[in-house]
Amino acid sequence: MEPARPGNPFQSIIELLDDGTEKKFYNVAKLGGTKYDILPYSIRVLLEAAVRKCDGFLVKEEDVMNILDWKIKQNNVEVPFYPARVLLQDFTGIPAMVDFAAMRETVKRLGGDPAKVDPACPTAFTVDHSLQIDFSKCAIQNTPNPGGGDPQKPPAKLSPLKAPRKLSCRGQTSCKGPCDGESSRNSGQLSVQIENTPLLCPFHLQPVPEPETVLKNQEVEFGRNRERLQFFKWGSKYFKNVSVIPPGTGMAHQVNLEYLSRVVFDDESFLYPDSVIGTDSHTTMVNGLGILGWGMGGIETEAVMLGMPVALTLPEVVGCKLTGSASLLATSIDIVLSITKQLRQAGVSGKFVEFFGPGVAQLSIGDRTTIANMCPEYGAILSFFPVDNVTLKHLKHTGFDEAKLKSMEAYLKTVKLLRNYQLSTEDPEYSQVVHINLGSITPHVSGPKRAQDRVAITDMKSDFQACLNEKVGFKGFQIPAEKQSDVVPVEYEGNEYKLTHGSVVIAAVISCTNNCNPAVMLGAGLLAKKAVEAGLTVKPYIRTSLLPGSGMVTHYLSSSGVLPYLNKLGFEVIGYGCSTCVGNTSPLPEAIQNAIVQGDLVACGVLSGNKNFEGRLCSCIRANYLASPPLVVAYAIAGTVNIDFQTEPLGIGPDGKSIFLYEIWPTREELQQVEEEFVITSMFKELKEKMEKGNKRWNSLEIPELDLFTWDWKSTYIRYPSFFDKIAKDPLPVQSIENAHVLLYLGDCVTTDHISPAGSISRGSAAARYLADKGLTPREFNSYGARRGNDAVMTRGTFANIKLLNKFIGKPAPKTICFPKGVMMDVFDAAEFYQKENIPVIILAGKKYGQGSSRDWAAKGPFLLGVKAVIAESYEKIHKGHLIGMGIAPLQFLPGENASVLGLTGREQYSITFPQKLSPGIALDVKTNTGKVFRVVAAFDSDVDLTLYKHGGILNYVVRRLL
């Protein structure tokens, strides 16, 4: 529960929700009057967290006022933020779990209650980074007759985990078994809708067990990572606030969106906005649900688990105003990519982006989460879509409890976090505004020879005619003007057809690029449905095919009722894998090939893939266009790319009436309704079932039945870390550093990857020697990333990057000079020598020390090497905080000074005097054994920094708080 903390100055704004329940909340809307009303919605979430967590130390009243004064304080002050929960994937999560397990041991050793050691907020671990593709299998290629298996033959051997149910064939073309109806392209009744099952056979569209390759890969994954998986399972049982998403469930950001998201927390009847910090860069995906969240490093997320806030500079917020209506033919992919491109050009790096304007209401939750998921592509910290009625409707379809939804809506309205995008009176103020008119987004295809040659649909006919005229090259075919109108008659299956330049002979919706988005696949299905109902057909000589990206795609096409209409037009499921895009399509009818060759026609293929080189689909097809799935269906019906959809009909109905594409193109409202009712509901139901049931291998994992972890001292993956070896109940007085040697003398721009590499373990490294001594072969070394739970490996890997440039060495190498011997050796070996001799060590560095991605072991590793301080010209702010969090002093040369200017060689011994009364930014004296004296700044920014440093780091601080 989140009760008011003693001394919280904002207790007076705690209210009861006016919905007949006893739920309480901080009514932050009552703070500051108009100041609150002009705040961007994302900043309002930051404000609520600061108010709720205000304790006078980690969060001060001044912090709350700074956030409230965002308009004038943005980009000028640092504020604390307590996210509601934490999301970790297994690679970054295992060090945190190891630390918590070790803290329990330490608390018990110091006389405390180890059961008190739990994450301070809900923490989810998704085991999604361990899977390696040891087995793979392509779908059967060149299968012109899907469903053509012989039912008399015995079935292939199936997984023992579950057996398929026997179902009659549901009317697939060319099936030799009993059928309920015909699915011929031009005659007969539509086949009965396929049963609503998660995984379907690619040929008979019947329920099947999990693919053999999936099961094999999972089996190897469990074998390879059994030790780590057992540790995770133990943690989920014995730590409060910890849940583990087992292997095979889904990716971190997808599970976060589909299962973990709450939108509003109801913690023992106390309400507050959902928010999350995750170690996956695509954590931002949940911004599309109105949940504030972004990706950070493992050490920041571990700090939040330890009860510390995230420190961030109060950000600028760029308002992205969406207006206008999207073009009828514009798909979700067109809109998402266009917005992404314009935000990248607007320069939003390092800022919050928040969407507003009437155009937002047109975007489905799928559109919003995809745009938010693209944050890394345009550099924003996050892309926030405040909650609106579209969000609430989506939550209803995902199975949210009606009573919870009612309370959620009432709460969001009261604290002014529920938006109506149509009302400009609700628009807050922004640092800057980027205007995007959805009406300016024009759908394109790519071709006729290269993917980068984009052609607007409105220009397709004129562009194709220009290609006929141009010289042979990237776009041209150089067809003489007098032959550009040639018509070649051809007889096929007893009927005569006419082929011309631009005739479509291959149309394929294939298993890459666009197929991942339900909206475009459903768009193709709904278009097919309307086309069939209007009496339109596809000419039988056109090679049509449908290769969904997964069984789930087939599932929702089936459950929504559109698959039979795709079948009717010839777009039948022929398998799962790469086919048409790599040239694995069945040959064109001989009569069609002969007509194309004899008439020297520029025949066309249209596909929803990503490769369209000339001749790739078939040697006689010179023009290949990449298009969205609905457009593939449209061009197949038209039979030609030489058409202007705005002025020319797609075809003629049975009554002789011209039918235009815009008349049968599904509206965004239709797509969103079908997506919500069939795709979303089905996906969430399946995921919920997976979460509740787990899987056979995960459920059978045995774990120790103890609240203290049973450490296996032979393990090379999980090891009790040595952070707590010397901890006492009370912190020691601040110690000066006496006669320290320089472990490394580094230059500018040393990155966290230089400090703590995450790649493979070199055979000649200290970490390799350690693993070899444990009996492992080089093939079993794995990577530093996989062994993050073993401090012995990670300490030996610290500064083991072969690109590390140590000025002692003069060339890139993971080496240093050990003094006073003057011998070159591995950094770890030198540090080990100094520690045995009780000699402290420091690091000299240049500008921007610790830049790059956040990495926990870039601070933990130096600490375990015995580093007491770093003296640098400047720091990456995040890494500086990490050093403090491990009890390493970040010291900074005075402006204009550095080791070279001061005449330091790094071979000296250094003594640094720390006064007992430290303060942020205090100047300290540094003396060398050569008589040189200079001053440095202790780069502590706050009292919290000083408190953590005095305790020897955040882990020690938290342990002592629990005693």
ZAMARGU-4260 file (C-alpha; in steps of 0.2 Angstrom, whole numbers, plus 5000, padded with zeros to 4 digits):
<rodrens>
0) 5000/5000/5000 | 5005/5018/4998 | 5000/5027/5013 | 5005/5045/5017 | 5022/5045/5024
5) 5025/5053/5041 | 5029/5071/5038 | 5023/5071/5020 | 5018/5089/5017 | 5004/5084/5005
10) 4993/5073/5015 | 4980/5086/5014 | 4976/5082/4996 | 4972/5064/4999 | 4954/5061/4994
15) 4941/5047/4993 | 4936/5043/4975 | 4919/5048/4971 | 4913/5032/4964 | 4905/5023/4979
20) 4921/5014/4984 | 4934/5017/4998 | 4948/5020/4986 | 4960/5035/4990 | 4972/5045/4980
25) 4982/5061/4980 | 4972/5074/4970 | 4987/5082/4962 | 4975/5093/4951 | 4972/5104/4967
30) 4991/5109/4967 | 4995/5125/4959 | 4979/5130/4950 | 4983/5134/4932 | 5001/5129/4934
35) 4994/5111/4934 | 4982/5113/4920 | 4996/5119/4908 | 5007/5104/4912 | 5010/5091/4899
40) 5001/5075/4904 | 5018/5066/4905 | 5024/5079/4918 | 5008/5077/4928 | 5013/5058/4931
45) 5030/5064/4937 | 5022/5076/4948 | 5010/5063/4956 | 5025/5051/4960 | 5035/5065/4968
50) 5020/5071/4979 | 5016/5053/4984 | 5034/5049/4988 | 5039/5065/4996 | 5048/5061/5012
55) 5059/5076/5014 | 5075/5067/5010 | 5075/5057/4994 | 5060/5067/4988 | 5059/5085/4995
60) 5045/5097/4994 | 5056/5108/4983 | 5057/5094/4970 | 5038/5094/4969 | 5038/5113/4967
65) 5051/5112/4953 | 5040/5099/4944 | 5025/5110/4946 | 5035/5125/4939 | 5040/5114/4924
70) 5037/5129/4912 | 5052/5139/4919 | 5062/5125/4927 | 5063/5113/4912 | 5080/5108/4907
75) 5087/5117/4922 | 5084/5106/4938 | 5086/5088/4942 | 5071/5079/4949 | 5068/5062/4957
80) 5055/5050/4950 | 5049/5034/4958 | 5042/5022/4944 | 5028/5011/4950 | 5036/4995/4944
85) 5052/4988/4936 | 5054/4977/4921 | 5070/4967/4918 | 5075/4955/4905 | 5085/4940/4911
90) 5102/4946/4906 | 5101/4962/4915 | 5090/4955/4929 | 5101/4941/4935 | 5114/4953/4943
95) 5100/4962/4953 | 5093/4945/4959 | 5110/4939/4964 | 5113/4955/4974 | 5096/4953/4983
100) 5100/4935/4987 | 5117/4940/4994 | 5109/4955/5004 | 5098/4942/5013 | 5113/4932/5018
105) 5122/4948/5024 | 5107/4955/5034 | 5106/4938/5042 | 5125/4938/5046 | 5123/4955/5054
110) 5108/4950/5065 | 5094/4956/5055 | 5079/4948/5047 | 5083/4942/5030 | 5064/4941/5025
115) 5064/4960/5025 | 5075/4960/5010 | 5063/4962/4995 | 5061/4974/4980 | 5053/4990/4985
120) 5041/4989/4970 | 5033/4976/4959 | 5047/4969/4948 | 5045/4957/4933 | 5058/4947/4925
125) 5055/4941/4907 | 5066/4927/4902 | 5067/4931/4884 | 5085/4934/4880 | 5091/4916/4883
130) 5084/4908/4868 | 5096/4904/4854 | 5091/4896/4837 | 5099/4879/4838 | 5086/4872/4827
135) 5077/4880/4812 | 5066/4873/4798 | 5059/4882/4783 | 5042/4879/4777 | 5039/4868/4762
140) 5042/4878/4746 | 5034/4878/4729 | 5018/4871/4735 | 5005/4876/4722 | 4991/4866/4730
145) 4990/4870/4749 | 4980/4857/4758 | 4985/4843/4746 | 4991/4830/4758 | 4985/4812/4757
150) 4974/4809/4772 | 4978/4790/4771 | 4996/4792/4775 | 5001/4792/4793 | 5004/4809/4801
155) 5021/4815/4805 | 5028/4812/4822 | 5021/4825/4834 | 5027/4832/4850 | 5023/4821/4866
160) 5018/4837/4875 | 5001/4837/4868 | 4991/4828/4854 | 4981/4837/4840 | 4962/4835/4840
165) 4956/4827/4824 | 4946/4839/4814 | 4938/4837/4797 | 4946/4847/4783 | 4937/4864/4781
170) 4936/4865/4763 | 4953/4869/4757 | 4957/4869/4738 | 4964/4852/4732 | 4961/4843/4748
175) 4958/4825/4746 | 4949/4822/4762 | 4930/4825/4765 | 4926/4844/4764 | 4911/4854/4770
180) 4911/4865/4754 | 4921/4871/4740 | 4933/4885/4740 | 4937/4887/4721 | 4941/4904/4716
185) 4927/4908/4705 | 4913/4896/4710 | 4905/4887/4725 | 4901/4892/4742 | 4913/4900/4754
190) 4921/4888/4766 | 4915/4887/4784 | 4925/4898/4796 | 4940/4888/4803 | 4939/4884/4821
195) 4946/4897/4833 | 4963/4889/4838 | 4979/4897/4842 | 4991/4886/4831 | 4985/4880/4814
200) 4993/4868/4801 | 5000/4879/4787 | 4992/4867/4774 | 4976/4860/4781 | 4973/4875/4793
205) 4969/4862/4807 | 4975/4864/4825 | 4992/4856/4828 | 5004/4855/4843 | 5018/4867/4845
210) 5031/4866/4830 | 5044/4854/4832 | 5058/4867/4830 | 5050/4877/4844 | 5050/4863/4856
215) 5068/4858/4852 | 5074/4875/4854 | 5065/4877/4871 | 5073/4860/4876 | 5090/4866/4873
220) 5087/4883/4881 | 5081/4874/4897 | 5096/4863/4897 | 5109/4877/4894 | 5101/4889/4906
225) 5094/4877/4919 | 5104/4884/4933 | 5099/4902/4929 | 5081/4897/4927 | 5081/4888/4944
230) 5088/4904/4952 | 5074/4915/4944 | 5061/4903/4949 | 5067/4903/4967 | 5067/4922/4967
235) 5049/4922/4961 | 5044/4911/4975 | 5054/4919/4990 | 5055/4937/4986 | 5039/4948/4988
240) 5035/4959/4973 | 5044/4948/4961 | 5036/4939/4946 | 5045/4929/4933 | 5038/4927/4915
245) 5045/4910/4910 | 5054/4906/4893 | 5043/4904/4878 | 5030/4917/4884 | 5035/4932/4874
250) 5047/4946/4872 | 5049/4959/4887 | 5041/4974/4879 | 5027/4963/4872 | 5023/4955/4888
255) 5024/4972/4897 | 5011/4979/4885 | 4999/4964/4885 | 5000/4957/4903 | 5010/4967/4915
260) 5002/4985/4912 | 4989/4991/4924 | 4987/5009/4918 | 4982/5014/4935 | 4988/5005/4951
265) 4976/5000/4964 | 4987/4995/4978 | 4976/4990/4993 | 4963/5003/4988 | 4976/5017/4985
270) 4976/5023/4967 | 4991/5030/4957 | 4996/5030/4939 | 5006/5015/4932 | 5024/5019/4927
275) 5039/5008/4923 | 5057/5008/4921 | 5064/4994/4911 | 5081/4987/4905 | 5074/4985/4887
280) 5076/5000/4875 | 5058/4996/4869 | 5050/4998/4886 | 5043/5014/4878 | 5030/5003/4869
285) 5018/5005/4884 | 5018/5024/4882 | 5005/5020/4869 | 4993/5014/4883 | 4996/5030/4893
290) 5009/5023/4904 | 5025/5033/4907 | 5040/5022/4905 | 5057/5021/4896 | 5072/5010/4896
295) 5087/5013/4907 | 5103/5003/4913 | 5103/4988/4925 | 5110/4998/4939 | 5097/5012/4939
300) 5083/4999/4939 | 5091/4989/4953 | 5092/5006/4963 | 5073/5008/4960 | 5071/4990/4967
305) 5081/4995/4982 | 5069/5010/4985 | 5079/5024/4977 | 5071/5036/4964 | 5078/5039/4947
310) 5086/5055/4945 | 5083/5065/4929 | 5084/5082/4922 | 5067/5089/4921 | 5064/5086/4903
315) 5058/5097/4888 | 5042/5090/4881 | 5039/5091/4863 | 5021/5091/4858 | 5017/5082/4842
320) 5001/5088/4836 | 4991/5077/4824 | 4978/5084/4813 | 4969/5080/4797 | 4962/5063/4791
325) 4974/5050/4784 | 4972/5046/4766 | 4959/5032/4763 | 4973/5020/4756 | 4986/5024/4770
330) 4989/5009/4781 | 4995/5009/4799 | 5013/5006/4792 | 5012/5021/4781 | 5007/5032/4796
335) 5019/5025/4809 | 5034/5027/4797 | 5029/5044/4792 | 5027/5050/4810 | 5044/5042/4814
340) 5053/5050/4800 | 5046/5068/4804 | 5050/5066/4823 | 5068/5061/4818 | 5069/5077/4807
345) 5062/5087/4821 | 5077/5084/4833 | 5068/5077/4848 | 5083/5067/4855 | 5084/5067/4874
350) 5067/5074/4876 | 5049/5068/4880 | 5037/5068/4866 | 5018/5069/4869 | 5005/5067/4856
355) 4989/5078/4855 | 4977/5085/4843 | 4961/5078/4834 | 4971/5066/4823 | 4977/5055/4838
360) 4959/5049/4840 | 4961/5041/4823 | 4975/5030/4829 | 4972/5013/4836 | 4981/5006/4851
365) 4992/4996/4839 | 4997/5012/4830 | 5001/5021/4846 | 5011/5007/4854 | 5021/5005/4837
370) 5025/5023/4836 | 5030/5023/4855 | 5040/5008/4851 | 5050/5017/4838 | 5057/5029/4851
375) 5075/5023/4849 | 5073/5027/4830 | 5071/5045/4833 | 5080/5047/4850 | 5066/5053/4862
380) 5066/5047/4880 | 5048/5042/4877 | 5033/5045/4867 | 5018/5048/4877 | 4999/5045/4872
385) 4988/5051/4887 | 4974/5039/4891 | 4958/5042/4881 | 4942/5033/4877 | 4951/5023/4864
390) 4963/5017/4878 | 4948/5012/4889 | 4939/5003/4875 | 4955/4993/4872 | 4957/4988/4890
395) 4939/4982/4890 | 4943/4970/4876 | 4959/4964/4884 | 4948/4958/4899 | 4950/4971/4912
400) 4937/4970/4926 | 4923/4981/4923 | 4923/4988/4941 | 4942/4992/4939 | 4939/5001/4923
405) 4925/5011/4931 | 4937/5016/4945 | 4951/5019/4933 | 4941/5031/4923 | 4934/5041/4938
410) 4952/5043/4945 | 4959/5048/4929 | 4946/5061/4926 | 4948/5068/4944 | 4967/5071/4942
415) 4965/5077/4924 | 4974/5062/4916 | 4960/5057/4904 | 4961/5066/4888 | 4948/5070/4874
420) 4959/5074/4859 | 4945/5083/4851 | 4945/5097/4864 | 4959/5109/4861 | 4954/5117/4878
425) 4963/5102/4886 | 4979/5105/4877 | 4993/5109/4889 | 5009/5119/4885 | 5024/5112/4877
430) 5042/5116/4875 | 5039/5116/4856 | 5026/5109/4844 | 5029/5098/4829 | 5014/5098/4817
435) 5010/5083/4807 | 4995/5083/4795 | 4989/5065/4793 | 4981/5070/4777 | 4999/5073/4770
440) 5004/5055/4772 | 5003/5046/4755 | 5003/5028/4753 | 5018/5022/4742 | 5024/5006/4734
445) 5042/5003/4729 | 5049/4998/4713 | 5050/4992/4699 | 5067/4986/4703 | 5074/4993/4719
450) 5066/4994/4736 | 5072/5012/4739 | 5063/5019/4723 | 5046/5024/4731 | 5031/5028/4721
455) 5016/5037/4728 | 5000/5027/4723 | 4993/5042/4715 | 5008/5043/4703 | 5008/5024/4700
460) 5001/5025/4682 | 5012/5039/4676 | 5027/5032/4684 | 5025/5015/4676 | 5023/5024/4659
465) 5039/5034/4662 | 5048/5018/4666 | 5043/5011/4650 | 5050/5026/4641 | 5067/5027/4651
470) 5083/5019/4646 | 5087/5002/4653 | 5093/5006/4671 | 5087/5006/4689 | 5070/5010/4683
475) 5069/5010/4665 | 5064/4997/4652 | 5066/5006/4636 | 5051/5000/4627 | 5048/5008/4610
480) 5033/5020/4610 | 5025/5011/4596 | 5025/4995/4607 | 5019/5002/4623 | 5001/4998/4619
485) 5004/4981/4613 | 4991/4968/4618 | 4995/4949/4618 | 4980/4937/4618 | 4982/4921/4628
490) 4971/4906/4631 | 4971/4899/4648 | 4959/4885/4655 | 4948/4887/4640 | 4946/4906/4642
495) 4955/4920/4632 | 4964/4934/4642 | 4974/4949/4636 | 4991/4953/4643 | 4999/4970/4642
500) 5013/4980/4649 | 5010/4981/4667 | 5000/4965/4669 | 5001/4957/4686 | 5005/4939/4685
505) 5011/4936/4703 | 5003/4943/4719 | 5010/4937/4735 | 5006/4942/4753 | 5022/4935/4761
510) 5029/4932/4778 | 5040/4947/4781 | 5039/4966/4784 | 5020/4970/4784 | 5014/4954/4791
515) 5018/4958/4808 | 5005/4972/4809 | 4987/4965/4812 | 4979/4980/4804 | 4987/4978/4787
520) 4984/4959/4787 | 4966/4962/4792 | 4965/4976/4779 | 4969/4964/4766 | 4956/4952/4772
525) 4942/4965/4774 | 4946/4971/4756 | 4945/4954/4750 | 4928/4951/4759 | 4921/4967/4751
530) 4928/4963/4734 | 4920/4946/4734 | 4903/4953/4740 | 4904/4965/4726 | 4907/4951/4713
535) 4925/4955/4709 | 4937/4941/4705 | 4956/4938/4702 | 4961/4931/4685 | 4965/4913/4687
540) 4982/4914/4678 | 4989/4926/4692 | 4999/4916/4704 | 4992/4922/4721 | 4998/4916/4738
545) 4997/4920/4757 | 5011/4916/4768 | 5007/4922/4786 | 5021/4927/4798 | 5015/4915/4811
550) 5000/4903/4815 | 4993/4918/4825 | 4991/4928/4809 | 4981/4913/4802 | 4972/4912/4818
555) 4965/4930/4818 | 4962/4930/4799 | 4951/4914/4802 | 4942/4920/4818 | 4938/4937/4811
560) 4930/4928/4796 | 4940/4935/4782 | 4951/4920/4777 | 4938/4912/4766 | 4936/4928/4756
565) 4955/4928/4754 | 4954/4910/4748 | 4940/4914/4736 | 4952/4927/4728 | 4966/4914/4727
570) 4976/4920/4742 | 4977/4903/4751 | 4989/4899/4765 | 5003/4889/4758 | 5015/4888/4772
575) 5026/4898/4785 | 5042/4904/4778 | 5051/4913/4765 | 5045/4909/4747 | 5040/4921/4734
580) 5052/4935/4740 | 5067/4923/4737 | 5061/4916/4721 | 5053/4901/4728 | 5036/4902/4719
585) 5028/4889/4708 | 5031/4892/4689 | 5019/4903/4679 | 5008/4893/4667 | 5018/4889/4651
590) 5005/4899/4641 | 5007/4915/4651 | 5026/4913/4651 | 5026/4911/4632 | 5015/4926/4629
595) 5026/4937/4640 | 5042/4932/4631 | 5034/4933/4614 | 5026/4950/4616 | 5042/4956/4625
600) 5030/4962/4639 | 5035/4971/4655 | 5025/4959/4666 | 5024/4963/4685 | 5024/4955/4702
605) 5017/4963/4717 | 5022/4957/4735 | 5022/4963/4753 | 5040/4959/4756 | 5056/4968/4756
610) 5066/4962/4741 | 5061/4966/4723 | 5076/4964/4712 | 5073/4962/4693 | 5070/4944/4689
615) 5070/4938/4707 | 5052/4932/4706 | 5053/4924/4689 | 5065/4926/4675 | 5051/4933/4663
620) 5045/4946/4676 | 5054/4962/4674 | 5044/4974/4686 | 5042/4970/4704 | 5033/4981/4716
625) 5033/4980/4735 | 5016/4985/4742 | 5006/4983/4758 | 4995/4967/4759 | 4979/4977/4755
630) 4987/4984/4739 | 4993/4967/4734 | 4975/4961/4734 | 4970/4977/4725 | 4982/4975/4711
635) 4978/4957/4709 | 4960/4961/4707 | 4964/4975/4694 | 4976/4963/4685 | 4988/4978/4681
640) 4999/4991/4689 | 4996/5002/4675 | 4980/5010/4683 | 4975/5026/4692 | 4965/5020/4707
645) 4957/5038/4709 | 4950/5038/4691 | 4949/5020/4685 | 4938/5006/4692 | 4946/4991/4700
650) 4934/4980/4690 | 4916/4978/4684 | 4903/4970/4695 | 4890/4957/4689 | 4878/4970/4686
655) 4890/4979/4674 | 4893/4993/4687 | 4911/5000/4689 | 4918/4997/4706 | 4932/5009/4712
660) 4945/5004/4725 | 4939/5018/4737 | 4922/5010/4737 | 4928/4994/4745 | 4943/4999/4754
665) 4940/4996/4773 | 4939/5011/4784 | 4951/5014/4799 | 4936/5012/4810 | 4931/4995/4803
670) 4949/4989/4805 | 4950/4995/4823 | 4934/4987/4827 | 4939/4970/4820 | 4957/4971/4827
675) 4950/4975/4845 | 4936/4961/4844 | 4946/4947/4836 | 4965/4950/4837 | 4967/4959/4854
680) 4955/4948/4863 | 4962/4932/4856 | 4980/4938/4859 | 4977/4943/4877 | 4967/4927/4881
685) 4981/4916/4875 | 4994/4926/4884 | 4984/4925/4900 | 4982/4906/4898 | 5001/4904/4895
690) 5005/4915/4911 | 4993/4905/4922 | 4998/4888/4916 | 5017/4891/4913 | 5024/4877/4903
695) 5029/4859/4907 | 5048/4862/4908 | 5046/4877/4919 | 5034/4869/4930 | 5045/4854/4933
700) 5060/4864/4938 | 5065/4860/4955 | 5071/4874/4967 | 5078/4875/4985 | 5064/4876/4998
705) 5073/4889/5008 | 5071/4908/5009 | 5090/4910/5009 | 5097/4904/4992 | 5108/4888/4992
710) 5123/4894/4983 | 5132/4881/4973 | 5151/4885/4975 | 5155/4876/4960 | 5144/4886/4949
715) 5152/4897/4935 | 5136/4907/4932 | 5129/4912/4949 | 5140/4916/4963 | 5139/4925/4980
720) 5146/4942/4976 | 5160/4949/4987 | 5152/4966/4989 | 5147/4963/5007 | 5163/4954/5013
725) 5169/4969/5024 | 5152/4977/5028 | 5149/4981/5047 | 5133/4986/5055 | 5138/5005/5055
730) 5147/5014/5042 | 5165/5019/5045 | 5170/5037/5045 | 5175/5044/5028 | 5192/5038/5024
735) 5206/5048/5015 | 5215/5039/5002 | 5234/5036/5006 | 5248/5032/4994 | 5237/5025/4980
740) 5244/5019/4964 | 5236/5023/4947 | 5228/5007/4940 | 5224/5015/4923 | 5229/5031/4914
745) 5215/5034/4902 | 5211/5047/4889 | 5195/5055/4883 | 5178/5046/4879 | 5181/5030/4888
750) 5165/5021/4886 | 5156/5009/4898 | 5160/4995/4885 | 5178/4999/4887 | 5176/4997/4906
755) 5164/4982/4906 | 5163/4972/4889 | 5148/4962/4886 | 5154/4951/4871 | 5163/4935/4870
760) 5177/4930/4882 | 5194/4930/4874 | 5204/4914/4876 | 5219/4924/4883 | 5210/4934/4896
765) 5210/4933/4915 | 5191/4927/4914 | 5196/4913/4902 | 5209/4907/4914 | 5197/4907/4928
770) 5184/4897/4918 | 5197/4885/4912 | 5203/4882/4930 | 5185/4877/4933 | 5186/4864/4920
775) 5177/4873/4906 | 5183/4872/4888 | 5183/4888/4877 | 5167/4882/4868 | 5159/4883/4885
780) 5165/4900/4890 | 5149/4909/4883 | 5149/4928/4885 | 5152/4941/4898 | 5133/4945/4896
785) 5128/4927/4900 | 5139/4927/4916 | 5133/4943/4924 | 5128/4933/4939 | 5146/4928/4943
790) 5157/4942/4950 | 5173/4932/4948 | 5170/4932/4929 | 5164/4950/4928 | 5178/4957/4939
795) 5191/4948/4928 | 5182/4955/4913 | 5183/4973/4919 | 5194/4984/4907 | 5197/4968/4897
800) 5191/4976/4881 | 5204/4974/4867 | 5201/4992/4861 | 5205/5000/4878 | 5219/5013/4876
805) 5229/5014/4892 | 5242/5028/4891 | 5254/5017/4901 | 5254/5005/4886 | 5253/5017/4872
810) 5242/5005/4861 | 5225/4997/4862 | 5226/4982/4874 | 5217/4976/4890 | 5234/4978/4899
815) 5242/4990/4912 | 5258/4993/4921 | 5260/4986/4939 | 5270/4998/4950 | 5282/4998/4958
820) 5288/4983/4948 | 5285/4992/4931 | 5278/4975/4924 | 5265/4974/4910 | 5250/4963/4915
825) 5232/4960/4913 | 5222/4974/4923 | 5214/4961/4934 | 5231/4953/4939 | 5238/4971/4943
830) 5223/4975/4954 | 5225/4958/4963 | 5243/4962/4967 | 5238/4979/4974 | 5224/4972/4984
835) 5236/4958/4992 | 5248/4972/4996 | 5234/4983/5004 | 5238/4997/4991 | 5223/5007/4986
840) 5221/5011/4967 | 5213/5026/4957 | 5210/5029/4939 | 5216/5045/4929 | 5204/5049/4914
845) 5200/5063/4902 | 5184/5070/4896 | 5167/5061/4896 | 5172/5046/4907 | 5159/5032/4907
850) 5149/5038/4891 | 5139/5025/4882 | 5125/5014/4887 | 5122/5011/4905 | 5130/4996/4912
855) 5130/4990/4930 | 5146/4981/4930 | 5155/4996/4923 | 5154/5002/4942 | 5153/4986/4951
860) 5169/4979/4942 | 5180/4994/4947 | 5174/4993/4965 | 5179/4975/4966 | 5196/4979/4958
865) 5199/4990/4973 | 5197/5007/4964 | 5194/5020/4977 | 5192/5035/4966 | 5192/5041/4948
870) 5200/5058/4944 | 5193/5064/4927 | 5190/5080/4917 | 5172/5076/4915 | 5159/5062/4917
875) 5144/5055/4909 | 5131/5059/4922 | 5123/5042/4923 | 5140/5033/4925 | 5145/5046/4939
880) 5130/5041/4948 | 5134/5023/4946 | 5151/5026/4954 | 5144/5034/4969 | 5131/5020/4970
885) 5146/5008/4972 | 5156/5019/4985 | 5169/5025/4972 | 5173/5044/4973 | 5170/5054/4957
890) 5183/5068/4957 | 5185/5081/4944 | 5200/5091/4938 | 5197/5110/4940 | 5192/5119/4924
895) 5207/5120/4912 | 5217/5106/4921 | 5220/5088/4917 | 5234/5075/4920 | 5244/5082/4906
900) 5243/5100/4910 | 5247/5096/4928 | 5262/5086/4922 | 5256/5070/4929 | 5263/5054/4923
905) 5252/5042/4932 | 5267/5033/4940 | 5266/5043/4955 | 5257/5038/4971 | 5242/5049/4976
910) 5235/5054/4993 | 5218/5062/4994 | 5211/5070/5010 | 5193/5069/5013 | 5186/5079/5027
915) 5173/5072/5039 | 5160/5085/5034 | 5159/5082/5015 | 5147/5093/5005 | 5142/5093/4987
920) 5155/5101/4976 | 5168/5102/4989 | 5186/5105/4984 | 5199/5092/4990 | 5218/5092/4990
925) 5228/5079/4981 | 5246/5076/4985 | 5259/5065/4975 | 5274/5057/4982 | 5284/5068/4970
930) 5279/5084/4979 | 5266/5090/4967 | 5249/5096/4975 | 5233/5101/4965 | 5215/5102/4969
935) 5200/5092/4963 | 5181/5094/4965 | 5172/5081/4974 | 5158/5079/4960 | 5144/5074/4972
940) 5128/5083/4967 | 5117/5081/4982 | 5115/5075/5000 | 5109/5058/4994 | 5125/5056/4984
945) 5135/5060/5000 | 5124/5048/5011 | 5127/5033/4998 | 5146/5037/4997 | 5148/5037/5016
950) 5139/5020/5017 | 5151/5013/5004 | 5137/5012/4991 | 5118/5009/4989 | 5119/4991/4993
955) 5127/4994/5010 | 5115/5008/5013 | 5100/4997/5010 | 5107/4983/5020 | 5109/4994/5035
960) 5092/5002/5034 | 5085/4984/5036 | 5094/4980/5052
</rodrens>
